[in-house]
Amino acid sequence: MDTSTTAAVAAYTLTTGRLFGTVAALLALAGAVLGALALIRPAAARRRATFALGTGLAGLVVGGFVVGLAKGGPGTGYGVVGGWAALAIGLIATVLGGLALSRAR
């Protein structure tokens, strides 16, 4: 019988998991903004699209890493919410970056 329990983490405590989840979500958000700008404004669209694709993929990888290593759900301090947000926004950034990159050619 396993009697180990995880200690409750306060909502305002910045744990390592929450930090990585937040950074991944912000990275993916920057990629989504760059991808949208690359679609809207054709000046320097290729560079913006490349950065959007790269940051979107980075957000996907780090977000997947955070979610994959989490031992609990939301509110446990493992960064699950930020990880899932990074996965969703990273996917959007990757699609926008890829679409803008295909238009720039």
Biopython code that builds the backbone (N, CA, C, O; Angstrom):
import numpy as np
from Bio.PDB.StructureBuilder import StructureBuilder

atoms = [
    (1, "MET", "N", (0.840, -1.166, 0.000)),
    (1, "MET", "CA", (0.000, 0.000, 0.000)),
    (1, "MET", "C", (0.891, 1.237, 0.000)),
    (1, "MET", "O", (1.806, 1.358, 0.814)),
    (2, "ASP", "N", (0.618, 2.128, -0.901)),
    (2, "ASP", "CA", (1.396, 3.347, -1.009)),
    (2, "ASP", "C", (0.726, 4.443, -0.177)),
    (2, "ASP", "O", (-0.408, 4.841, -0.444)),
    (3, "THR", "N", (1.443, 4.911, 0.821)),
    (3, "THR", "CA", (0.874, 5.938, 1.702)),
    (3, "THR", "C", (1.437, 7.317, 1.424)),
    (3, "THR", "O", (1.158, 8.258, 2.167)),
    (4, "SER", "N", (2.231, 7.455, 0.362)),
    (4, "SER", "CA", (2.809, 8.768, 0.065)),
    (4, "SER", "C", (1.750, 9.661, -0.567)),
    (4, "SER", "O", (0.976, 9.223, -1.419)),
    (5, "THR", "N", (1.727, 10.883, -0.149)),
    (5, "THR", "CA", (0.804, 11.865, -0.712)),
    (5, "THR", "C", (1.590, 13.089, -1.138)),
    (5, "THR", "O", (2.648, 13.396, -0.588)),
    (6, "THR", "N", (1.062, 13.764, -2.106)),
    (6, "THR", "CA", (1.726, 14.988, -2.540)),
    (6, "THR", "C", (1.197, 16.153, -1.722)),
    (6, "THR", "O", (0.002, 16.248, -1.443)),
    (7, "ALA", "N", (2.091, 17.016, -1.354)),
    (7, "ALA", "CA", (1.701, 18.185, -0.569)),
    (7, "ALA", "C", (0.978, 19.179, -1.469)),
    (7, "ALA", "O", (1.325, 19.331, -2.641)),
    (8, "ALA", "N", (0.001, 19.836, -0.933)),
    (8, "ALA", "CA", (-0.743, 20.834, -1.691)),
    (8, "ALA", "C", (0.145, 22.050, -1.932)),
    (8, "ALA", "O", (0.893, 22.474, -1.050)),
    (9, "VAL", "N", (0.054, 22.594, -3.117)),
    (9, "VAL", "CA", (0.832, 23.769, -3.484)),
    (9, "VAL", "C", (-0.132, 24.939, -3.590)),
    (9, "VAL", "O", (-1.206, 24.825, -4.180)),
    (10, "ALA", "N", (0.259, 26.047, -3.019)),
    (10, "ALA", "CA", (-0.592, 27.237, -3.071)),
    (10, "ALA", "C", (-0.707, 27.749, -4.504)),
    (10, "ALA", "O", (0.184, 27.538, -5.327)),
    (11, "ALA", "N", (-1.794, 28.409, -4.782)),
    (11, "ALA", "CA", (-2.062, 28.876, -6.139)),
    (11, "ALA", "C", (-1.065, 29.928, -6.604)),
    (11, "ALA", "O", (-0.833, 30.057, -7.806)),
    (12, "TYR", "N", (-0.480, 30.670, -5.703)),
    (12, "TYR", "CA", (0.443, 31.739, -6.066)),
    (12, "TYR", "C", (1.901, 31.306, -6.059)),
    (12, "TYR", "O", (2.777, 32.113, -6.375)),
    (13, "THR", "N", (2.183, 30.074, -5.712)),
    (13, "THR", "CA", (3.556, 29.574, -5.669)),
    (13, "THR", "C", (4.044, 29.279, -7.083)),
    (13, "THR", "O", (3.390, 28.553, -7.832)),
    (14, "LEU", "N", (5.184, 29.839, -7.444)),
    (14, "LEU", "CA", (5.763, 29.609, -8.757)),
    (14, "LEU", "C", (6.711, 28.415, -8.671)),
    (14, "LEU", "O", (7.841, 28.540, -8.198)),
    (15, "THR", "N", (6.246, 27.273, -9.128)),
    (15, "THR", "CA", (7.070, 26.079, -9.139)),
    (15, "THR", "C", (7.814, 25.984, -10.467)),
    (15, "THR", "O", (7.556, 26.762, -11.386)),
    (16, "THR", "N", (8.720, 25.048, -10.564)),
    (16, "THR", "CA", (9.477, 24.869, -11.801)),
    (16, "THR", "C", (8.559, 24.471, -12.947)),
    (16, "THR", "O", (8.717, 24.957, -14.066)),
    (17, "GLY", "N", (7.610, 23.596, -12.678)),
    (17, "GLY", "CA", (6.666, 23.189, -13.712)),
    (17, "GLY", "C", (5.820, 24.338, -14.213)),
    (17, "GLY", "O", (5.594, 24.477, -15.415)),
    (18, "ARG", "N", (5.355, 25.157, -13.295)),
    (18, "ARG", "CA", (4.566, 26.322, -13.689)),
    (18, "ARG", "C", (5.408, 27.309, -14.483)),
    (18, "ARG", "O", (4.913, 27.921, -15.429)),
    (19, "LEU", "N", (6.660, 27.469, -14.113)),
    (19, "LEU", "CA", (7.544, 28.376, -14.834)),
    (19, "LEU", "C", (7.752, 27.898, -16.271)),
    (19, "LEU", "O", (7.632, 28.682, -17.213)),
    (20, "PHE", "N", (8.064, 26.611, -16.436)),
    (20, "PHE", "CA", (8.277, 26.068, -17.773)),
    (20, "PHE", "C", (6.996, 26.104, -18.597)),
    (20, "PHE", "O", (7.046, 26.400, -19.791)),
    (21, "GLY", "N", (5.862, 25.813, -17.992)),
    (21, "GLY", "CA", (4.591, 25.876, -18.706)),
    (21, "GLY", "C", (4.258, 27.282, -19.160)),
    (21, "GLY", "O", (3.784, 27.484, -20.278)),
    (22, "THR", "N", (4.504, 28.259, -18.293)),
    (22, "THR", "CA", (4.241, 29.656, -18.633)),
    (22, "THR", "C", (5.181, 30.143, -19.725)),
    (22, "THR", "O", (4.745, 30.819, -20.657)),
    (23, "VAL", "N", (6.446, 29.814, -19.626)),
    (23, "VAL", "CA", (7.420, 30.232, -20.642)),
    (23, "VAL", "C", (7.074, 29.596, -21.987)),
    (23, "VAL", "O", (7.163, 30.258, -23.021)),
    (24, "ALA", "N", (6.684, 28.331, -21.985)),
    (24, "ALA", "CA", (6.311, 27.666, -23.233)),
    (24, "ALA", "C", (5.080, 28.301, -23.851)),
    (24, "ALA", "O", (5.014, 28.472, -25.068)),
    (25, "ALA", "N", (4.098, 28.656, -23.021)),
    (25, "ALA", "CA", (2.883, 29.293, -23.534)),
    (25, "ALA", "C", (3.198, 30.680, -24.098)),
    (25, "ALA", "O", (2.664, 31.052, -25.143)),
    (26, "LEU", "N", (4.043, 31.438, -23.432)),
    (26, "LEU", "CA", (4.416, 32.761, -23.932)),
    (26, "LEU", "C", (5.235, 32.666, -25.220)),
    (26, "LEU", "O", (5.080, 33.494, -26.118)),
    (27, "LEU", "N", (6.095, 31.669, -25.311)),
    (27, "LEU", "CA", (6.877, 31.453, -26.526)),
    (27, "LEU", "C", (5.956, 31.117, -27.694)),
    (27, "LEU", "O", (6.120, 31.638, -28.797)),
    (28, "ALA", "N", (4.995, 30.247, -27.441)),
    (28, "ALA", "CA", (4.038, 29.893, -28.486)),
    (28, "ALA", "C", (3.163, 31.083, -28.863)),
    (28, "ALA", "O", (2.821, 31.252, -30.034)),
    (29, "LEU", "N", (2.801, 31.906, -27.891)),
    (29, "LEU", "CA", (2.004, 33.099, -28.176)),
    (29, "LEU", "C", (2.778, 34.079, -29.047)),
    (29, "LEU", "O", (2.210, 34.682, -29.957)),
    (30, "ALA", "N", (4.060, 34.241, -28.777)),
    (30, "ALA", "CA", (4.893, 35.103, -29.626)),
    (30, "ALA", "C", (4.935, 34.557, -31.054)),
    (30, "ALA", "O", (4.916, 35.326, -32.015)),
    (31, "GLY", "N", (4.990, 33.250, -31.192)),
    (31, "GLY", "CA", (4.969, 32.645, -32.518)),
    (31, "GLY", "C", (3.656, 32.866, -33.235)),
    (31, "GLY", "O", (3.641, 33.100, -34.444)),
    (32, "ALA", "N", (2.548, 32.796, -32.505)),
    (32, "ALA", "CA", (1.240, 33.041, -33.120)),
    (32, "ALA", "C", (1.110, 34.492, -33.583)),
    (32, "ALA", "O", (0.554, 34.762, -34.647)),
    (33, "VAL", "N", (1.619, 35.412, -32.786)),
    (33, "VAL", "CA", (1.577, 36.827, -33.178)),
    (33, "VAL", "C", (2.443, 37.054, -34.414)),
    (33, "VAL", "O", (2.032, 37.754, -35.339)),
    (34, "LEU", "N", (3.642, 36.467, -34.434)),
    (34, "LEU", "CA", (4.511, 36.616, -35.602)),
    (34, "LEU", "C", (3.904, 35.984, -36.843)),
    (34, "LEU", "O", (4.035, 36.523, -37.942)),
    (35, "GLY", "N", (3.245, 34.851, -36.677)),
    (35, "GLY", "CA", (2.591, 34.210, -37.815)),
    (35, "GLY", "C", (1.452, 35.046, -38.358)),
    (35, "GLY", "O", (1.283, 35.150, -39.573)),
    (36, "ALA", "N", (0.665, 35.645, -37.471)),
    (36, "ALA", "CA", (-0.427, 36.513, -37.918)),
    (36, "ALA", "C", (0.118, 37.751, -38.614)),
    (36, "ALA", "O", (-0.426, 38.180, -39.632)),
    (37, "LEU", "N", (1.188, 38.329, -38.076)),
    (37, "LEU", "CA", (1.801, 39.500, -38.718)),
    (37, "LEU", "C", (2.379, 39.140, -40.085)),
    (37, "LEU", "O", (2.321, 39.945, -41.015)),
    (38, "ALA", "N", (2.930, 37.946, -40.210)),
    (38, "ALA", "CA", (3.484, 37.521, -41.495)),
    (38, "ALA", "C", (2.383, 37.357, -42.535)),
    (38, "ALA", "O", (2.609, 37.584, -43.723)),
    (39, "LEU", "N", (1.198, 36.964, -42.091)),
    (39, "LEU", "CA", (0.091, 36.839, -43.038)),
    (39, "LEU", "C", (-0.509, 38.189, -43.397)),
    (39, "LEU", "O", (-0.935, 38.403, -44.533)),
    (40, "ILE", "N", (-0.543, 39.096, -42.436)),
    (40, "ILE", "CA", (-1.183, 40.389, -42.662)),
    (40, "ILE", "C", (-0.282, 41.331, -43.447)),
    (40, "ILE", "O", (-0.730, 41.975, -44.395)),
    (41, "ARG", "N", (0.982, 41.413, -43.056)),
    (41, "ARG", "CA", (1.911, 42.352, -43.693)),
    (41, "ARG", "C", (2.964, 41.580, -44.480)),
    (41, "ARG", "O", (3.738, 40.822, -43.898)),
    (42, "PRO", "N", (2.999, 41.764, -45.781)),
    (42, "PRO", "CA", (3.928, 40.991, -46.601)),
    (42, "PRO", "C", (5.395, 41.411, -46.481)),
    (42, "PRO", "O", (6.280, 40.665, -46.901)),
    (43, "ALA", "N", (5.668, 42.588, -45.918)),
    (43, "ALA", "CA", (7.060, 43.011, -45.762)),
    (43, "ALA", "C", (7.739, 42.138, -44.711)),
    (43, "ALA", "O", (7.242, 42.015, -43.592)),
    (44, "ALA", "N", (8.849, 41.545, -45.057)),
    (44, "ALA", "CA", (9.618, 40.647, -44.184)),
    (44, "ALA", "C", (8.787, 39.455, -43.737)),
    (44, "ALA", "O", (8.977, 38.946, -42.632)),
    (45, "ALA", "N", (7.869, 39.004, -44.582)),
    (45, "ALA", "CA", (6.985, 37.897, -44.228)),
    (45, "ALA", "C", (7.758, 36.586, -44.089)),
    (45, "ALA", "O", (7.430, 35.761, -43.237)),
    (46, "ARG", "N", (8.763, 36.396, -44.904)),
    (46, "ARG", "CA", (9.519, 35.129, -44.851)),
    (46, "ARG", "C", (10.246, 34.981, -43.509)),
    (46, "ARG", "O", (10.246, 33.899, -42.923)),
    (47, "ARG", "N", (10.854, 36.047, -43.030)),
    (47, "ARG", "CA", (11.573, 35.998, -41.765)),
    (47, "ARG", "C", (10.597, 35.785, -40.601)),
    (47, "ARG", "O", (10.839, 34.964, -39.716)),
    (48, "ARG", "N", (9.494, 36.540, -40.619)),
    (48, "ARG", "CA", (8.501, 36.388, -39.556)),
    (48, "ARG", "C", (7.888, 34.990, -39.570)),
    (48, "ARG", "O", (7.655, 34.401, -38.514)),
    (49, "ALA", "N", (7.630, 34.466, -40.753)),
    (49, "ALA", "CA", (7.054, 33.132, -40.865)),
    (49, "ALA", "C", (8.015, 32.070, -40.340)),
    (49, "ALA", "O", (7.597, 31.111, -39.692)),
    (50, "THR", "N", (9.283, 32.243, -40.619)),
    (50, "THR", "CA", (10.281, 31.293, -40.122)),
    (50, "THR", "C", (10.362, 31.332, -38.596)),
    (50, "THR", "O", (10.422, 30.289, -37.944)),
    (51, "PHE", "N", (10.364, 32.532, -38.038)),
    (51, "PHE", "CA", (10.377, 32.654, -36.575)),
    (51, "PHE", "C", (9.099, 32.105, -35.960)),
    (51, "PHE", "O", (9.141, 31.472, -34.905)),
    (52, "ALA", "N", (7.962, 32.343, -36.610)),
    (52, "ALA", "CA", (6.688, 31.819, -36.102)),
    (52, "ALA", "C", (6.695, 30.303, -36.110)),
    (52, "ALA", "O", (6.229, 29.668, -35.163)),
    (53, "LEU", "N", (7.213, 29.731, -37.162)),
    (53, "LEU", "CA", (7.292, 28.269, -37.255)),
    (53, "LEU", "C", (8.221, 27.710, -36.184)),
    (53, "LEU", "O", (7.902, 26.708, -35.543)),
    (54, "GLY", "N", (9.353, 28.346, -35.992)),
    (54, "GLY", "CA", (10.314, 27.881, -34.992)),
    (54, "GLY", "C", (9.814, 28.019, -33.566)),
    (54, "GLY", "O", (9.945, 27.091, -32.768)),
    (55, "THR", "N", (9.241, 29.172, -33.237)),
    (55, "THR", "CA", (8.754, 29.359, -31.875)),
    (55, "THR", "C", (7.503, 28.522, -31.611)),
    (55, "THR", "O", (7.282, 28.070, -30.487)),
    (56, "GLY", "N", (6.694, 28.316, -32.633)),
    (56, "GLY", "CA", (5.536, 27.436, -32.466)),
    (56, "GLY", "C", (5.951, 26.004, -32.185)),
    (56, "GLY", "O", (5.380, 25.347, -31.315)),
    (57, "LEU", "N", (6.943, 25.520, -32.918)),
    (57, "LEU", "CA", (7.451, 24.168, -32.667)),
    (57, "LEU", "C", (8.119, 24.059, -31.305)),
    (57, "LEU", "O", (7.980, 23.045, -30.621)),
    (58, "ALA", "N", (8.849, 25.107, -30.905)),
    (58, "ALA", "CA", (9.473, 25.101, -29.580)),
    (58, "ALA", "C", (8.415, 25.071, -28.482)),
    (58, "ALA", "O", (8.571, 24.358, -27.491)),
    (59, "GLY", "N", (7.340, 25.842, -28.651)),
    (59, "GLY", "CA", (6.244, 25.819, -27.694)),
    (59, "GLY", "C", (5.585, 24.452, -27.622)),
    (59, "GLY", "O", (5.228, 23.985, -26.540)),
    (60, "LEU", "N", (5.422, 23.807, -28.779)),
    (60, "LEU", "CA", (4.855, 22.462, -28.806)),
    (60, "LEU", "C", (5.742, 21.459, -28.059)),
    (60, "LEU", "O", (5.250, 20.640, -27.284)),
    (61, "VAL", "N", (7.027, 21.534, -28.298)),
    (61, "VAL", "CA", (7.952, 20.577, -27.674)),
    (61, "VAL", "C", (8.011, 20.781, -26.162)),
    (61, "VAL", "O", (7.892, 19.820, -25.401)),
    (62, "VAL", "N", (8.193, 22.018, -25.728)),
    (62, "VAL", "CA", (8.299, 22.286, -24.290)),
    (62, "VAL", "C", (6.962, 22.022, -23.592)),
    (62, "VAL", "O", (6.933, 21.478, -22.489)),
    (63, "GLY", "N", (5.863, 22.405, -24.232)),
    (63, "GLY", "CA", (4.548, 22.125, -23.657)),
    (63, "GLY", "C", (4.282, 20.640, -23.535)),
    (63, "GLY", "O", (3.739, 20.187, -22.527)),
    (64, "GLY", "N", (4.653, 19.884, -24.539)),
    (64, "GLY", "CA", (4.508, 18.428, -24.470)),
    (64, "GLY", "C", (5.389, 17.819, -23.397)),
    (64, "GLY", "O", (4.995, 16.868, -22.722)),
    (65, "PHE", "N", (6.576, 18.369, -23.244)),
    (65, "PHE", "CA", (7.491, 17.913, -22.203)),
    (65, "PHE", "C", (6.893, 18.153, -20.817)),
    (65, "PHE", "O", (6.944, 17.277, -19.954)),
    (66, "VAL", "N", (6.327, 19.343, -20.607)),
    (66, "VAL", "CA", (5.735, 19.692, -19.313)),
    (66, "VAL", "C", (4.539, 18.789, -19.016)),
    (66, "VAL", "O", (4.415, 18.262, -17.910)),
    (67, "VAL", "N", (3.666, 18.611, -19.997)),
    (67, "VAL", "CA", (2.472, 17.776, -19.797)),
    (67, "VAL", "C", (2.871, 16.312, -19.606)),
    (67, "VAL", "O", (2.277, 15.603, -18.793)),
    (68, "GLY", "N", (3.862, 15.872, -20.344)),
    (68, "GLY", "CA", (4.289, 14.477, -20.242)),
    (68, "GLY", "C", (4.913, 14.136, -18.903)),
    (68, "GLY", "O", (4.775, 13.008, -18.430)),
    (69, "LEU", "N", (5.593, 15.080, -18.284)),
    (69, "LEU", "CA", (6.256, 14.821, -17.006)),
    (69, "LEU", "C", (5.387, 15.129, -15.797)),
    (69, "LEU", "O", (5.777, 14.836, -14.667)),
    (70, "ALA", "N", (4.224, 15.711, -16.013)),
    (70, "ALA", "CA", (3.361, 16.081, -14.889)),
    (70, "ALA", "C", (2.814, 14.831, -14.205)),
    (70, "ALA", "O", (2.426, 13.864, -14.861)),
    (71, "LYS", "N", (2.792, 14.872, -12.890)),
    (71, "LYS", "CA", (2.290, 13.751, -12.103)),
    (71, "LYS", "C", (0.899, 14.018, -11.553)),
    (71, "LYS", "O", (0.333, 13.177, -10.855)),
    (72, "GLY", "N", (0.355, 15.169, -11.860)),
    (72, "GLY", "CA", (-0.966, 15.519, -11.357)),
    (72, "GLY", "C", (-1.687, 16.414, -12.338)),
    (72, "GLY", "O", (-1.166, 16.735, -13.406)),
    (73, "GLY", "N", (-2.866, 16.806, -11.974)),
    (73, "GLY", "CA", (-3.685, 17.637, -12.834)),
    (73, "GLY", "C", (-3.527, 19.109, -12.530)),
    (73, "GLY", "O", (-2.550, 19.520, -11.904)),
    (74, "PRO", "N", (-4.484, 19.901, -12.972)),
    (74, "PRO", "CA", (-4.435, 21.341, -12.717)),
    (74, "PRO", "C", (-4.452, 21.649, -11.223)),
    (74, "PRO", "O", (-5.187, 21.026, -10.457)),
    (75, "GLY", "N", (-3.647, 22.602, -10.829)),
    (75, "GLY", "CA", (-3.604, 23.015, -9.435)),
    (75, "GLY", "C", (-2.602, 22.264, -8.576)),
    (75, "GLY", "O", (-2.501, 22.521, -7.376)),
    (76, "THR", "N", (-1.862, 21.345, -9.169)),
    (76, "THR", "CA", (-0.885, 20.581, -8.390)),
    (76, "THR", "C", (0.503, 21.186, -8.422)),
    (76, "THR", "O", (1.377, 20.756, -7.669)),
    (77, "GLY", "N", (0.728, 22.174, -9.278)),
    (77, "GLY", "CA", (2.034, 22.822, -9.342)),
    (77, "GLY", "C", (2.942, 22.267, -10.406)),
    (77, "GLY", "O", (4.105, 22.663, -10.487)),
    (78, "TYR", "N", (2.445, 21.349, -11.236)),
    (78, "TYR", "CA", (3.278, 20.756, -12.274)),
    (78, "TYR", "C", (3.236, 21.514, -13.598)),
    (78, "TYR", "O", (3.944, 21.140, -14.534)),
    (79, "GLY", "N", (2.433, 22.558, -13.703)),
    (79, "GLY", "CA", (2.383, 23.370, -14.911)),
    (79, "GLY", "C", (1.532, 22.792, -16.011)),
    (79, "GLY", "O", (1.763, 23.083, -17.185)),
    (80, "VAL", "N", (0.554, 21.980, -15.664)),
    (80, "VAL", "CA", (-0.272, 21.305, -16.656)),
    (80, "VAL", "C", (-1.075, 22.302, -17.488)),
    (80, "VAL", "O", (-1.181, 22.146, -18.705)),
    (81, "VAL", "N", (-1.629, 23.300, -16.860)),
    (81, "VAL", "CA", (-2.448, 24.278, -17.584)),
    (81, "VAL", "C", (-1.593, 25.045, -18.595)),
    (81, "VAL", "O", (-1.999, 25.214, -19.745)),
    (82, "GLY", "N", (-0.427, 25.505, -18.178)),
    (82, "GLY", "CA", (0.471, 26.197, -19.099)),
    (82, "GLY", "C", (0.973, 25.289, -20.206)),
    (82, "GLY", "O", (1.152, 25.727, -21.343)),
    (83, "GLY", "N", (1.201, 24.022, -19.876)),
    (83, "GLY", "CA", (1.648, 23.062, -20.886)),
    (83, "GLY", "C", (0.597, 22.823, -21.955)),
    (83, "GLY", "O", (0.908, 22.797, -23.146)),
    (84, "TRP", "N", (-0.654, 22.647, -21.527)),
    (84, "TRP", "CA", (-1.730, 22.450, -22.503)),
    (84, "TRP", "C", (-1.963, 23.719, -23.322)),
    (84, "TRP", "O", (-2.243, 23.645, -24.519)),
    (85, "ALA", "N", (-1.848, 24.872, -22.686)),
    (85, "ALA", "CA", (-1.983, 26.131, -23.421)),
    (85, "ALA", "C", (-0.868, 26.255, -24.455)),
    (85, "ALA", "O", (-1.106, 26.692, -25.580)),
    (86, "ALA", "N", (0.342, 25.872, -24.076)),
    (86, "ALA", "CA", (1.472, 25.924, -25.010)),
    (86, "ALA", "C", (1.258, 24.978, -26.184)),
    (86, "ALA", "O", (1.612, 25.305, -27.317)),
    (87, "LEU", "N", (0.683, 23.815, -25.923)),
    (87, "LEU", "CA", (0.404, 22.881, -27.015)),
    (87, "LEU", "C", (-0.627, 23.454, -27.989)),
    (87, "LEU", "O", (-0.458, 23.361, -29.205)),
    (88, "ALA", "N", (-1.686, 24.042, -27.454)),
    (88, "ALA", "CA", (-2.733, 24.580, -28.314)),
    (88, "ALA", "C", (-2.245, 25.796, -29.101)),
    (88, "ALA", "O", (-2.445, 25.879, -30.312)),
    (89, "ILE", "N", (-1.606, 26.735, -28.408)),
    (89, "ILE", "CA", (-1.147, 27.949, -29.081)),
    (89, "ILE", "C", (0.031, 27.644, -30.003)),
    (89, "ILE", "O", (0.174, 28.263, -31.058)),
    (90, "GLY", "N", (0.872, 26.692, -29.607)),
    (90, "GLY", "CA", (1.987, 26.292, -30.459)),
    (90, "GLY", "C", (1.521, 25.679, -31.765)),
    (90, "GLY", "O", (2.133, 25.892, -32.812)),
    (91, "LEU", "N", (0.436, 24.918, -31.704)),
    (91, "LEU", "CA", (-0.132, 24.347, -32.924)),
    (91, "LEU", "C", (-0.651, 25.458, -33.841)),
    (91, "LEU", "O", (-0.443, 25.418, -35.054)),
    (92, "ILE", "N", (-1.319, 26.435, -33.259)),
    (92, "ILE", "CA", (-1.815, 27.574, -34.040)),
    (92, "ILE", "C", (-0.649, 28.341, -34.659)),
    (92, "ILE", "O", (-0.704, 28.710, -35.833)),
    (93, "ALA", "N", (0.409, 28.583, -33.877)),
    (93, "ALA", "CA", (1.573, 29.305, -34.387)),
    (93, "ALA", "C", (2.262, 28.545, -35.508)),
    (93, "ALA", "O", (2.715, 29.144, -36.483)),
    (94, "THR", "N", (2.342, 27.230, -35.372)),
    (94, "THR", "CA", (2.975, 26.417, -36.406)),
    (94, "THR", "C", (2.173, 26.458, -37.700)),
    (94, "THR", "O", (2.745, 26.565, -38.785)),
    (95, "VAL", "N", (0.860, 26.375, -37.591)),
    (95, "VAL", "CA", (0.013, 26.429, -38.781)),
    (95, "VAL", "C", (0.106, 27.810, -39.443)),
    (95, "VAL", "O", (0.251, 27.906, -40.662)),
    (96, "LEU", "N", (0.024, 28.871, -38.645)),
    (96, "LEU", "CA", (0.136, 30.219, -39.209)),
    (96, "LEU", "C", (1.502, 30.446, -39.862)),
    (96, "LEU", "O", (1.592, 31.016, -40.949)),
    (97, "GLY", "N", (2.562, 29.993, -39.186)),
    (97, "GLY", "CA", (3.905, 30.144, -39.748)),
    (97, "GLY", "C", (4.085, 29.355, -41.033)),
    (97, "GLY", "O", (4.690, 29.846, -41.986)),
    (98, "GLY", "N", (3.566, 28.140, -41.064)),
    (98, "GLY", "CA", (3.662, 27.341, -42.279)),
    (98, "GLY", "C", (2.867, 27.924, -43.433)),
    (98, "GLY", "O", (3.315, 27.911, -44.579)),
    (99, "LEU", "N", (1.685, 28.435, -43.120)),
    (99, "LEU", "CA", (0.863, 29.059, -44.160)),
    (99, "LEU", "C", (1.529, 30.327, -44.689)),
    (99, "LEU", "O", (1.556, 30.557, -45.898)),
    (100, "ALA", "N", (2.057, 31.137, -43.800)),
    (100, "ALA", "CA", (2.738, 32.368, -44.237)),
    (100, "ALA", "C", (4.005, 32.045, -45.013)),
    (100, "ALA", "O", (4.345, 32.749, -45.964)),
    (101, "LEU", "N", (4.705, 30.993, -44.619)),
    (101, "LEU", "CA", (5.923, 30.619, -45.322)),
    (101, "LEU", "C", (5.607, 30.102, -46.728)),
    (101, "LEU", "O", (6.352, 30.368, -47.671)),
    (102, "SER", "N", (4.521, 29.377, -46.863)),
    (102, "SER", "CA", (4.142, 28.897, -48.201)),
    (102, "SER", "C", (3.679, 30.038, -49.100)),
    (102, "SER", "O", (3.875, 29.990, -50.314)),
    (103, "ARG", "N", (3.065, 31.064, -48.512)),
    (103, "ARG", "CA", (2.646, 32.229, -49.289)),
    (103, "ARG", "C", (3.843, 33.106, -49.684)),
    (103, "ARG", "O", (3.816, 33.766, -50.723)),
    (104, "ALA", "N", (4.878, 33.109, -48.860)),
    (104, "ALA", "CA", (6.040, 33.966, -49.111)),
    (104, "ALA", "C", (6.896, 33.444, -50.248)),
    (104, "ALA", "O", (7.716, 34.189, -50.785)),
    (105, "ARG", "N", (6.737, 32.222, -50.620)),
    (105, "ARG", "CA", (7.565, 31.657, -51.685)),
    (105, "ARG", "C", (7.020, 32.044, -52.989)),
    (105, "ARG", "O", (7.572, 31.670, -54.024)),
]
sb = StructureBuilder()
sb.init_structure("model")
sb.init_model(0)
sb.init_chain("A")
sb.init_seg("    ")
for serial, (resi, resn, name, xyz) in enumerate(atoms, 1):
    if name == "N":
        sb.init_residue(resn, " ", resi, " ")
    sb.init_atom(name, np.array(xyz, "f"), 0.0, 1.0, " ", f" {name:<3s}", serial, name[0])
structure = sb.get_structure()
